Amino acid sequence: MEPKPIDLLLDCFRKMLLIRRFEETLSDLFERGALGGTSHFCIGQEACAVGVISAAADTDYIVSNHRGHGHLLARGLDPVRVFGELMGRTIGYCGGRGGSQHMCAMDHSFLGTNGITGGGIPVATGAAFALKYRKESRLVLAFFGDGAANQGTFHESLNIASLWKLPVLYVCENNRYGMSVPVSASTSCLPIAKRAAAYSMRGVTADGMDLLAVRRVAAECIAHVRSGAGPVLLELETYRFCGHSKNDPRVYRSREEEARWAERDCIVLLGKRLREEFGISPDRLESIRTEVDAEVEQAVAEAQAAPSGDDRCALGGVYA
Ligand SMILES: Cc1ncc(C[n+]2csc(CCOP(=O)(O)OP(=O)(O)O)c2C)c(N)n1
């Protein structure tokens, strides 16, 4: 039986909180020296991942980028195993070998995060070709940033996907910056969705801070793609509240600009709508928050207690 619309929205709210708490906790772990290397957090962009992925089927493929924890958790992956992967534990989705930027979960139709800017776009396009070739009704969600939309891979992929009417929804999370470069200084054509016209395909822009808007527009795009009418380019206007990666003092933008975007925090906006339009009590929302906080704390403890990979594990999956 289909869940009631309000239950779906509450689940979206819960997932957005889970992603936010997960990323904040990860940031703390780095600061305390409990984790090495770096990571890219998606704090602020939660409505994009949750809105699009909740509008798709669980069997639709996902291809993600370097900022992929939100996409993984929105698909319903186990936070213990995502933390485990980041900590190099054998319980991680790739046995702890992949880490943040090389994490896949084939049994969740998650084809992987990807550290190469724009690198996932042709992977998604190839997967869409395979689906069409096999006459499957599934489609591919390809997530990438505004910076990636300036890579050759973006243009090559959209061209062939449109020509061959491949079942792929290209989702550009325009968070206004590629590292320190504002989109206005890097991109000749704005909004980015307008570029779809160059490839005779549909291009749509939506408010990436409004979960309900993202879900509604994504559902329309997905229906179009699944009907066989060809790919769609969906651009979501959003903002990363954090730096590009772990050590980024954000000298390239003002605190005033950040404060303006913080007023449109997608979690705060959804909470407000759930209370005012759907009659959900503040207590109920607060108890979801408390549950999520406890779940994340428990997930970190379980992942930390799990065994680390050894030499044998490191060589697993090496065939030649
Ligand atoms: C081919 C390639 N060039 C450069 C980089 C370095 N790099 C890592 S993330 C990033 C910015 C990507 O910006 P965007 O696509 O807008 O995604 P965002 O980080 O904003 O989510 C760059 C240039 C890279 N990883 N791969």
The ligand as an SDF file (V2000), in Angstrom:
LIG
                    3D

 26 27  0  0  0  0  0  0  0  0999 V2000
   38.5700   16.8530  -13.7140 C   0  0  0  0  0  0  0  0  0  0  0  0
   38.7350   17.5620  -12.3850 C   0  0  0  0  0  0  0  0  0  0  0  0
   39.1520   18.8340  -12.3670 N   0  0  0  0  0  0  0  0  0  0  0  0
   39.2910   19.4860  -11.1840 C   0  0  0  0  0  0  0  0  0  0  0  0
   39.0210   18.8370  -10.0030 C   0  0  0  0  0  0  0  0  0  0  0  0
   39.1660   19.5660   -8.6640 C   0  0  0  0  0  0  0  0  0  0  0  0
   37.8200   19.8590   -8.1330 N   0  0  0  0  0  0  0  0  0  0  0  0
   37.3070   19.1170   -7.1410 C   0  0  0  0  0  0  0  0  0  0  0  0
   35.7790   19.6050   -6.7180 S   0  0  0  0  0  0  0  0  0  0  0  0
   35.8100   20.8700   -7.8210 C   0  0  0  0  0  0  0  0  0  0  0  0
   34.6720   21.8380   -7.9530 C   0  0  0  0  0  0  0  0  0  0  0  0
   33.4640   21.1980   -8.4940 C   0  0  0  0  0  0  0  0  0  0  0  0
   32.4490   22.1520   -8.5150 O   0  0  0  0  0  0  0  0  0  0  0  0
   30.9710   21.7510   -8.7770 P   0  0  0  0  0  0  0  0  0  0  0  0
   30.8860   20.8080   -9.9180 O   0  0  0  0  0  0  0  0  0  0  0  0
   30.1930   23.0220   -8.8990 O   0  0  0  0  0  0  0  0  0  0  0  0
   30.5330   20.9580   -7.4990 O   0  0  0  0  0  0  0  0  0  0  0  0
   30.4610   21.4820   -5.9810 P   0  0  0  0  0  0  0  0  0  0  0  0
   31.8330   21.2470   -5.3880 O   0  0  0  0  0  0  0  0  0  0  0  0
   30.1060   22.9210   -6.0130 O   0  0  0  0  0  0  0  0  0  0  0  0
   29.4290   20.6450   -5.3460 O   0  0  0  0  0  0  0  0  0  0  0  0
   37.0040   20.8640   -8.5260 C   0  0  0  0  0  0  0  0  0  0  0  0
   37.3480   21.8350   -9.5950 C   0  0  0  0  0  0  0  0  0  0  0  0
   38.6140   17.5080  -10.0740 C   0  0  0  0  0  0  0  0  0  0  0  0
   38.3090   16.8070   -8.9650 N   0  0  0  0  0  0  0  0  0  0  0  0
   38.4450   16.8880  -11.2590 N   0  0  0  0  0  0  0  0  0  0  0  0
  1  2  1  0
  2  3  1  0
  2 26  2  0
  3  4  2  0
  4  5  1  0
  5  6  1  0
  5 24  2  0
  6  7  1  0
  7  8  2  0
  7 22  1  0
  8  9  1  0
  9 10  1  0
 10 11  1  0
 10 22  2  0
 11 12  1  0
 12 13  1  0
 13 14  1  0
 14 15  2  0
 14 16  1  0
 14 17  1  0
 17 18  1  0
 18 19  2  0
 18 20  1  0
 18 21  1  0
 22 23  1  0
 24 25  1  0
 24 26  1  0
M  CHG  1   7   1
M  END
$$$$
